[in-house]
Amino acid sequence: MPPREKRVYKVIFHNQNQVFEVYARKVAAADMLGFVQVEDLLFGERSQVLVDSSEERVKLEFAGVKRFFLPLGAVIRIDEVDKAGTGRVTGEGKAGSVITPFPTTILTPPKQS
């Protein structure tokens, strides 16, 4: 298993009728019940000649963000991958998107007396 600093995660999630795909070094259960914490976002090389408008949208959305918290119901998938790819946003500007978050019930542990 690679050291934690070398791991790369692909996180796909819903946000306002859009699907975001981002790459990060750290993904874990958050201290806030029902949330996933995502840290150390990775973006493509800045020396690229071609500009991907979808990746630029992700960079603008997360500019200055150190860490963010996703509700469990918004998460579609989290994968550990070999290397970071290109972040992207799909479903941009489509009214009545067919993507709907799966309803979830969060169970809390019983209180101990």
C-alpha positions as CSV (number, residue, x, y, z in Angstrom):
1,M,0.0,0.0,0.0
2,P,1.4,3.4,-0.9
3,P,2.2,5.9,1.8
4,R,-0.7,8.2,2.6
5,E,1.0,11.3,1.0
6,K,1.3,9.4,-2.3
7,R,-2.3,8.3,-2.5
8,V,-4.7,9.9,-5.0
9,Y,-8.4,9.8,-4.7
10,K,-11.0,10.5,-7.4
11,V,-14.1,11.9,-5.8
12,I,-17.4,12.2,-7.8
13,F,-20.3,14.0,-6.3
14,H,-23.5,15.9,-7.0
15,N,-23.8,19.7,-6.5
16,Q,-26.8,21.7,-7.7
17,N,-27.8,19.5,-10.7
18,Q,-24.1,19.1,-11.7
19,V,-21.7,16.3,-11.2
20,F,-18.2,17.2,-10.1
21,E,-15.1,15.0,-10.5
22,V,-12.1,16.1,-8.4
23,Y,-8.8,14.6,-7.4
24,A,-7.4,14.9,-3.9
25,R,-4.7,13.5,-1.6
26,K,-6.8,13.1,1.5
27,V,-10.4,11.8,1.8
28,A,-11.8,10.7,5.2
29,A,-14.9,10.5,7.3
30,A,-15.5,14.0,8.8
31,D,-16.0,14.7,12.5
32,M,-19.4,16.1,11.5
33,L,-21.8,13.2,11.3
34,G,-22.9,12.4,7.8
35,F,-20.1,14.2,5.9
36,V,-17.0,13.2,4.0
37,Q,-13.9,15.5,4.3
38,V,-11.8,16.1,1.2
39,E,-8.4,17.9,1.4
40,D,-5.4,18.7,-0.8
41,L,-7.1,19.0,-4.1
42,L,-5.0,18.2,-7.2
43,F,-5.2,20.0,-10.5
44,G,-3.5,19.4,-13.9
45,E,-0.2,21.0,-14.9
46,R,-0.4,24.7,-15.4
47,S,2.1,24.5,-18.3
48,Q,-0.5,22.9,-20.6
49,V,-1.1,24.7,-23.9
50,L,-4.6,23.5,-24.3
51,V,-7.1,24.8,-21.7
52,D,-10.0,22.5,-20.6
53,S,-12.9,24.7,-19.8
54,S,-14.4,22.0,-17.5
55,E,-11.2,21.8,-15.4
56,E,-11.0,25.6,-15.3
57,R,-14.6,25.6,-13.9
58,V,-13.4,23.2,-11.1
59,K,-10.4,25.3,-10.4
60,L,-12.5,28.5,-10.1
61,E,-15.0,26.7,-7.9
62,F,-12.4,25.5,-5.4
63,A,-9.9,28.4,-5.6
64,G,-8.6,29.1,-2.1
65,V,-10.3,26.0,-0.6
66,K,-8.1,24.0,1.8
67,R,-10.7,21.4,2.7
68,F,-14.4,20.8,2.0
69,F,-17.1,18.7,3.4
70,L,-19.5,16.6,1.3
71,P,-22.8,15.3,2.6
72,L,-22.9,11.5,2.3
73,G,-26.0,11.8,0.1
74,A,-24.1,13.9,-2.5
75,V,-21.2,11.4,-2.9
76,I,-21.5,9.2,-6.0
77,R,-18.2,7.4,-5.8
78,I,-14.7,7.6,-4.3
79,D,-11.9,5.7,-5.9
80,E,-8.2,5.4,-5.0
81,V,-6.4,5.8,-8.4
82,D,-2.8,5.6,-9.6
83,K,-2.5,9.2,-10.6
84,A,-4.6,12.4,-10.8
85,G,-6.6,13.1,-13.9
86,T,-8.4,16.1,-15.1
87,G,-11.1,17.5,-12.8
88,R,-14.4,18.3,-14.5
89,V,-18.0,19.4,-14.2
90,T,-20.8,17.7,-16.2
91,G,-24.5,18.6,-16.4
92,E,-23.6,22.3,-16.4
93,G,-26.6,24.5,-17.0
94,K,-29.0,21.6,-17.8
95,A,-32.4,22.3,-16.3
96,G,-34.3,19.2,-15.1
97,S,-31.2,17.1,-14.8
98,V,-31.8,13.4,-14.5
99,I,-29.3,13.1,-11.7
100,T,-30.9,12.9,-8.3
101,P,-29.1,12.2,-5.0
102,F,-30.1,8.9,-3.5
103,P,-32.1,9.5,-0.3
104,T,-30.3,8.3,2.8
105,T,-31.1,7.9,6.4
106,I,-28.2,8.5,8.8
107,L,-28.2,6.2,11.8
108,T,-26.7,7.4,15.0
109,P,-25.2,5.1,17.5
110,P,-27.3,4.4,20.6
111,K,-26.5,6.5,23.7
112,Q,-24.7,4.6,26.4
113,S,-25.9,5.0,29.9
